[in-house]
Amino acid sequence: MSETTDNALAAARTIPPTDLRRLPRARLEAMQGAGAEALECMRVLVNTGGNLVGELLRGVDTFYEWNHYPDGDVYDPASHGQYYYHAHPQELRSGEHGHFHTFMRGPGMPMDARPAPLPDLAVPESPKGALSHLVAVSMDARGVPIRLFTTNRWVTGEVWYAAADVQAMLDRFEIDHAQPSWPVNRWIGAMLVLFRPQIRALIEARDEAVAAWAADRPDLNVFEDRGLEITSWADISMDEQMAAVAAALNSAPG
């Protein structure tokens, strides 16, 4: 990574390598199936000279940093999952073209999920306004995923939920329709299953990073502090993850 990237990630937590052999066979099989689906979504786009990012930006004349693509985001009214793609100034993250942000809206959350009781908590008037960020997926210029990361509250304007509540939302994320792109919609959902162990660890590391930042700056509102943007991150490889899942399945009982 570049020096500017290191600075942007200086306060973020990383996670240790995940030992997939500790996972139950059912979870490993779900991850393997999701990985196969994610790779298939990428394959069908490559067959026509495309990729995931190009598919989502199809028809866009100029790609503007900070803008959401597609305009208005992608939202599933049944699951209440949501995502969009965008980019920050390129010097912040070496090798990244942009990234997907994934969310869960209030009506799709578990019944017992509650916003964290923060001093500045503003409860949305509509349940749909209770937006929780799940994880972001960085993409390179070839449309290949290279990193997962989580963010501070101010980055997405979300309602803050504790790690356990956010982790419980992951199984509920799904985009089960064809707009604006069936392959991209299926791929993003599959990624949240394929990398589920790492995502769960990143969400826990997010809370640890926020707590550490707040402890060092007791006079600041950590959730609105622009000095803390990325809270946790991990580089990823789909091929390596699929190989690790296969190896874990080969050694799993049953």
N, C-alpha and C positions, 0 to 999 in steps of 0.2 A: 504494500500500500504506500501511497505518497505521504509526505509530511503533513499535508493539509487533511488527508483522510485520517491519519493518526490523531491529529488534534480534534477532529470532529468526534472521534470514537474514544477519546481519552477517558471520559467518565463512564463509558458503557461497560457492562460486565460481559465477559465471554463465558462460555460453558465448557465443561470438560467433555472429552469424547464419550459418546453414549454406548454403553454395552447392551446391544440389542438381545444378547443371549438371555438376559433376565426377563424378557417380555414373554407373556403367555403365547402359545401357538396361535390362538385366535387373533390376537393383535398383529402378530407377524404376518399371518395370511391376509389380513385386511390391508396391511401396508404393502404387501407384494402385489395384491390386486390393484390397489390405487396407483402404484408405480407403473404397472403395465398400462393402465388407462392413461396416465399422464404422458407416457412415452408415445402411446398411440395417437393422442391428440396432437403432439408435436410432429409425428411422422406424416399424418395426413396433410398438414400445412406445408411441410417440406416438399411433398410430392408436387405441389403447384408453385414451388419457388418462394414460399412464404415462411413466416415464423409467428410465434405468439404475439410479439409486440407489433409487428407489421400488420397482423390481422386486426388487432384492436384499433390501430391508427389508420386503417384503410379509409381513404377519402379525405384524410387530413392534409391540407396543403402545407401548413407550417406548424411544427411541434413547439409549443411554448412551455418553458419551465413554469412550474407551479399549477398550470391548468389541469383540470381533471379530464381524463379520457376514459370512456366517452363522457360528453357533457351530461351532467345530471347523474353520473355514476350508474352502476349496474346493481339492480335491487330485485330480490326475489320476494314477492308479497306473501308467499306461502311459508318459507323458512325464515324470512326477515334477515337473510344474509345479504351483504352488500360489499362491493369492491370498486376500486377505480385504479387507474394507472396514471402516474405523473413522474416528473423529475424535478430535482433541486438543481442549483448551480453545479455544474459538472466537476468543479474542483473539489467538492466535498467528499466524493467517493470515487476513488480510483477504479477504473474499469467498468463503472456502472452507467448504463444508458438511462435507466429510470427504475421505478419499482411499483409493485402492486401493494395497496393497502387493503386489508380485509377487515370487516366489521360484523357485529351482530347488533340488530336493533332490539329495543325493549320487548316487543311482543314475542320474539323468538327465544328469549332468554329463559333459563330454568326459573320455575316459580319462586324459588327461594333466593334468587340473586338479588342483592341489594347494593345500591351505590355505597362506596366507602364513605363513612361519616366524617367528611372533611369540614373544616371551619367555613370554607367558602362554597360548600355544596349548594348548587342551584338545581332543584329537581325540575325536569322538563314538565310542561303542562300536559303534553301528549306522551303516552308510553312509547310511541315510535321515536320520540326525541332522545330516549335513553340509549345513545350510541356508545358501544364499546369496541375499541380497537383490539383485534386479535393478534395479527402478526403482519409484517411487510415482507415482500419477496423481491429482492433486487435482481435485475436482469442485465445481461451484457448486450453489446451491440448486435450480437447474433440472435438475440431472443432466447438465450439460455439462462436459467436461474443460477445465481452464483452466491447468494447470501440471504439469510433470514435476519430480521431485526425487529425490535420493539421500540416504542417511542414514549416520550413524556406526554402528559395530557395536552399541553398547549399546542402540540404539533398537529393534532387532528381535531381538537375541540370536543373531545369525547367526554362522557361522564365516567369518572374513575371507579373501577371495580377492583377489588382485591384479586390476587392471583388465582386463588381457588375458584372464584366465581367465573373468571375469564376462561380458565381451563375447562370448566364445565360447559362452556358455550361452544367449544370446538366441534363436538360431535353434531351440533345442530346447524353448522354452516353448510349450505348447499345453494347452488344457483341452478335450478332445474327448469330452465327455459333456453331458447335458442338465440336471444338477442343480447348484445349485438353480435355475438359469435358463439356458437355451440361448442367448438373445440376449446376456446379460451375459458368459457364457463365451467366445462367439465374438468379442465386441467387445474384451475385454481382450487377447486374443491378437492381434487385428488392429491394435490400437493400438501394440503393441510392434514391428510391422512398419512401419506408416505413419510412425512417428517414430524409426525405427532410427538414422539419422545423429545426431540430437540425443541419443538415449539413449546411444550409444557415447561421444559427447563428454562427457556428464554423468558417466559412469562414470570417464573419465580425470580430469575435474575433481574428482571425489570424492577420488581418491588424492592429487591436488595439494593439496587443502584439508587433508587429514589430515596430510600431510607438513609443511605450513607451520605448522599448529597445534602439532605435536610439536616442531618446531624452536624455537618460542618458549617452550615449556614442557617442557624436557628432564627435569624431575623427575616429570612426570605420565604416567600411562598414557592416551595420547590416545584409545584406543578405548573407554575407560570414563569419559571426562571428560564430565559432563553439560553443560558449557559449550559443547560442540560437538554439535549435534543434526543439523541439515540441512547437508550437505556441498556440494551443488551443486543448482542449480535453473534452470528456464527456463519462462517463460510460453509457452503454446501456443494455437493456433487450428486446428481441423480444417479449416475452410474455407480458411484461408490456406495451410496445408500442401498441401492438395489442389490449389490453384491453382498453387503453386510447383512441384509435381510435374508437372502438366500442361505448364507453361511449359518445364520442363527437358526433358520428352519431345519437345516440339515442336522444340527446338534440338539434340537428341541425334542423332548420326549413325545411319544404319541404319533 
